[in-house]
Amino acid sequence: MSIAYSVQLLPCLSAMFAVLAESTQMSTPLEKFEQQYAAEVMKVDADEDLLKRLERGIRGLKGVAQSTDTQNDAAWRLEVTESLKALRNQPSKAMVPQDFSRVGSTQANRVLASLEIVETVGNVIDPIVVNEPAPASGDFDFSAYVNENAGTLDLLKHHQIELIKFGVQFGRGAFTMYDLHDHQNPFPIIHGGQEYHGGLDGGVAPHGLSVASAANQLRVAYEHKQSSAQKQRYRENHGDMAQGQRTAGPLTFSGSGKGQSVIATLGAYAYNAWPLLLDLTDGEVHHLIMIRDDELIYWDNLTPQQAYAKQSEVLLSCATLVNRKLKMTSIPDDLQRPLKKLRALQVDSGLFEQLNGIVPDLPCEERLAASYELISTWAHLQPIILPPPLQKFLTDDAAPCAH
């Protein structure tokens, strides 16, 4: 922990004190301590002094400062001080941002697990049944294009045509299909010490927005990925078929396709005003993803008719979805929850905004640990791996809520 990092951390702690003071209704002695800390915080100019104040701050928030058990208090002081010294001496390694497209399914699964988001099979818990009479939906021949970028605009037009069949309106007062594949890195996120960069190929958002604003107002989004079978057909049709080429197959919800679409979904939820539905598709097979509460629900291997029926259901579910100034706080609470949770992944969020927007909604016993995680992420631009004693301190015997 350098002196520069120490100085950077001070306003973080002040913000945390302010938020927790408001959300947990601190007792009068602790309020006085918080005021004293705020008054003295700018005087800190050395690491040792910072360590003392960090120690006092953590003890104060845990309620240990008011304990009459001096022996226990001294033990906690020693444990926290040693932990923070170890934290200070921990080397900070530079991160190399990872593109969404380079994320595999195993890595995506680990990210979901660490976020305590479980994967749920939509085909089992909520199968998509298209009732007759329903419009027929056609495939898109992605094999006619040399790569995904070359065919993205035409595939987006195909999506729009199919959605219109199901009653979705486009134009003034309704929706627009936006091409986003050239919009660089609209959803930078950070988790577990790794920064991820990327975006989406396109999506449905209210009419009249710029591309940058549309990326944060998506209702349905698309990630296009040619299957190995389509790539093989392109090579065959253009006389570029290698000898001994292995048999190619359709697009599956696995490997890099799953990894990219899951991380892209997390990134989009970290910034969007609505919990969008994402379609990973090659124009023939569709895999849909959405997050509700702490569940990532996916429907894999859908037909075009099933996919566009579900997308149209989402787009027609609420009249306010055509509002181009829709705010997260104006949608139902159950839809806000995954957005609020994933706001913490944003790379460039101000700390106070994150603390004020996330911490008060958490159970009291989780607020301190969540606050420390947010502070660490903001100060380092990566979460800090806490030494075991400090992990124990933050998670053991959390201060009870005030009543």
N, C-alpha and C positions, 0 to 999 in steps of 0.2 A: 504494500500500500504506500504509494508515494505521497509527498506533501501535496502535490497537485490534486491527487485523488482525494486526499483528506479534505481539502478545501471544497472540492466539488461535492463531497458527501454531506457537508454541513447543512446547506439549505434543504437537502432531502430529509434529514432528520427533523428539521424544524417543521417541514410540511407534514411529516408523519405525526409528530406531536399534536399539531393543530387538528388534523383529521380525527385522530383517535380521541383527543380530548372532547371533541364535539360528539362523536359517535358512541362513546362509552361513558360519558358523564363522569369524568374523573373527580375524585374527592378533592376537598380544598387543599390539603397539603401537596397533592400531586399537581394541582393547578398552579400553585405557587412555584413548584419546582420547574414546571414547563415555562412559566414566565421568566424565571431566573435563567433558565437554559437559553431561551430566545435572546435575552439581553446580553449574555456573555458569549454567544456562539461566534460572533464575528471577531472576538479577541484571540481565538485559537490560532496559533501559528507554529505549532510543533506537533509531531506525531504522538508523543507521550501524553501531551495535554488532550489531544483528540481521543486517545484511548480511554482516558479517565472519564471524559464526558460521554463517550459511547457506552462505557460500562455503567455509569450512573443512569443514562437514559434507558437502557434496557432494563436495569433493575427497577427503575421507577415505573415503567410501563407494566412490568410483571407484578407490581405491588409489593416487591420485596423491600422497597425503601421504607415502608411503614411497618415492617415486621419487627416484633420484639425479640425474635430468636436471633441473637447476635452471632452465635456459632454457625447457624445455617447461612446467615447473611454473609459472613466472611468466606464460607466455602463457595458460595455462588460468585462472590467477587473474584476469588482466585481463578475459578473455572472460566469465567467470562473473559477476564484479562488475558489468560493464557491463550484462549481461543482467538481473541482479536489480534494478539501478537502473531499467532500462526497465520491468521488471515492477511495481516499486513505483509508478511514475508513471502506469501504465496506469489509466484511469478505470474504475470498477466500475459497470456499468449494471444497473439493477433489472430483474428478469425478471417478465414477466406469465405466469403458468401457463397452459398451453394444454390445453383439454379433449380427451380422447381422440377425441371425436366430431368435432373440428375438424381432425384430422390427415388429410391426403390421401395418396394412394398414393406420390406422388413423394417427399414428406417421409419417409414410412415407409421407402422404399427407401434413402434416404440414411442414415437411422439404422442400418439393418441393415448397410449397407456399412461405415460407420465402426466398427461393432462387429465387423467381419469375420465376419459371419454371412451365408452364401449362401442364396439361395432355391432350393429343389429341388422339382420337379414330382412330387408323389406319384403321380399317374395314370400317369407314365412309369416311375419307378423301383420303385414298389411298388403297383400297381393293386389296388383293392379289388374282389375277386370274391366274390360271395355264392353259396355252394353250396346246391343244393337237397337236401332240402326245407328251406326257410327261411321264417320267417313273413313275411307281407306287411305292408308299412308304409304308413300313410295320410298324406295331406297335412293341413295345418292351414290353415284359411281366415283368414288375417290381414287380409283385406280387410273383414271384418265389424267392425273396430275403427277408431275415429277416429284413433288413433295407436299407436305401439309400446308405450308404457307401459300403455295401456288393455288391450292383449291379452297382455301378458307373462305374467301369472299363469296364464291358460288355456293358453298355449303351453308353459309349464313342465310343467303337468299332462299335456299331450299327449306331451312327451318321456318322462315317466315311464311312461306307458302303453305306449309303443313299446319302451322298454328292457326292461320286464317280459316282453314277448313273446320277447325274446332271452335270458331267463334271469337277468336282473339282479334282485336282491332289494332291497326297501326296507322299512325299519322297524328294530326293535330288533336289534342285532347285524349290521346291514347298512348300507344307504345311506339318505340323505334328499335330496330335491330341494329346494334352497334358493332362495328368491326374494331376489335381491341388488340389484334395480334401484333400491331406495331407500337402499341402504347407500352413503353418500357417500365417495368418494375413498379406497378401501381400498388402492390401489396407486400412490401418488405416486412418480414417478421423475424423474431428471434426467440429461440427456445433451447434450453439445455446447453448453452454456450455456442450454439450454431445459428448463424444468420442465413435466412433463405430469401432469395430474390425471384420474382417472376410475376406473371399475370395470367390472363385468359385469352382465348382466341376471339371471343365475342359474347354478346348477351343481349337480353331484352331489358330495357329501362324506359322510363318516361320520355316522351317526345320533347325535343327542343334542347337537350343538354349537350354540353361539350363532351368530347371523349373522356377527358379527365374526370368530369363530374359523373358521367354515366357509369364509370368504373366503380363508383361508390354508391350507386343507386340501382344496382342490378337486382332483378327479380328472378330471372333464369339466366344461367351462364353456360357457355359451351367450351369444352376442351376437345380439340380435334386431333385424332391420332390415327394415321393410316395403319391398317393391319399388315402383318407380314404377307398375307395372301394378296392384298391389294398392291403392295410394292412389287411382289413377284409378277403379278399380271402386267404392271406397267413395264417392267423389264422385258417380259415376253413380247409385248406389243411394240417395243421399240428396239428389238434385236439386240438386247443387252443381257441375255440370259446366260449366266455362268454354268459351266458343266458341273454336274454333281450337286446342284442346288438342292438343299433339303426342302421337304414339303412344308409349305407355309400354311398358317391357319388364321382364323378370325381374331378380332380384337377381344381380349379377355380382360376381366377385372383382376389383374395381377401384375407383378413386376413393376416396371417403370411407369406403366399406364396407371396403375392404382396409386403408386407413390406420388406421382405428379398431381393427380386429380385430388387426392386427399390433402396434400400440403397446400395446393391452390385453394381448396375449399376453406381451410383454416385461415389462409391469408385473406381471402375475400371477406370472411366473417369478421376478421379483426378490424376491417375498415367500413363495411357496408352498413346501410341503415335498415336493411331487411335481410332475414335469414334465407338467402337464395337457395334455389335448387340448381345443382350442377349436372350437366349431361356430358359424360365422356363418351365420344362416339366416333366411328369411322364412316358414318352415313348409312350403315347397314345394321349394326348392332349398337345398342344404347345401354349405358350403365349410369343410373341416376344416383346422386348423393345429396343428402340434406342433414343438418344437425338440429336436433330438438332436445332441449334440456342437456343431459350429459350422454346422449346417444348419437352416434353417426349412423344414420340409416342408409343402406345402399340397396338398390334394386339392380341386379346384374342380368345381362343377356336378355334385354327387352327387345320386342319388335318395335319398329318405328311407330306403329299405331299406339302401342302401350305408352311409349315415351312421350309422344306429343299429346296424348290424352291427359297424362299426369301433369305435363308442363302447362297445358291450358287450364287445368283445374287450379293450379297455383295462381296463374295470372288473372283468373276470373274470380278468385276467392274473396277479394276485397276491393271495393271501389276506390279506396285511397291509394292503391298501388300505382295509379297513373299520376300521382302527385310528385312532381319533380323536386319538391323541397321536403320530402318525407324525412322525419327525424326518428331516430331509434326510440326516443323517449315517448313518442306518440303511438307506438304500436303496442299490442297486448303484452302484459308482463311475461307470459310464458314464451313469447317469441323473442323478447329482449334478452332472456337469460343466457343463451349461447353467445350472443353478440357481446354482452358485457364481460363474460368470462374470457373471451378471446381478444378483447381490446388490450389485455395485458401483453399480447404478443407484438404489439406495434413497436417498431424500432425508434420512431421519432416522437413518441408521445411525451408531453410534459409530465413530470412525476406527479405534480399536485393534481392534475386532471385525472390521472390513473387512480391515485389514492382516493380522491374524493368520489370518483365514479364507481369504484369497485369495493373498497374496504367496508364502507358502511352497510353494504348489502350482505356481507358475510356473517356467519354465526360468530358470536363474540370470541369464542375460543380459537377461531382461525385468523382473527384480524392481525395479531402481532406477526405471526409467521408470514402471512401474505404481504404485510407492509414491508417486512425485511427483504422478502424476495423481490418486490418491486423496486425498492431502493437499490439493491445490489445490481439488478438488471439495468437500471437507469444510469448508475454511476460508472459501471464498467462496460456498458453496451453488451454485457453478457452476464448471465447468472453466475454467482460465485458458489463454488463447491464448499460448503461450510465445514469446518472441522467438527468432528463428532461431538465434543462437549457443547459447542454452541447450538448444534442441531438439537441436542437433548434439552438445552435451556429454552429454546424457542417452542418446543413441542410438549414439554413435560409440565404438568400442573399449570396450565394457562390460567390467567386471571379470570375470575367469574364475571359475568355481565352484571352491571349495576341495575338495580330494580327500583 
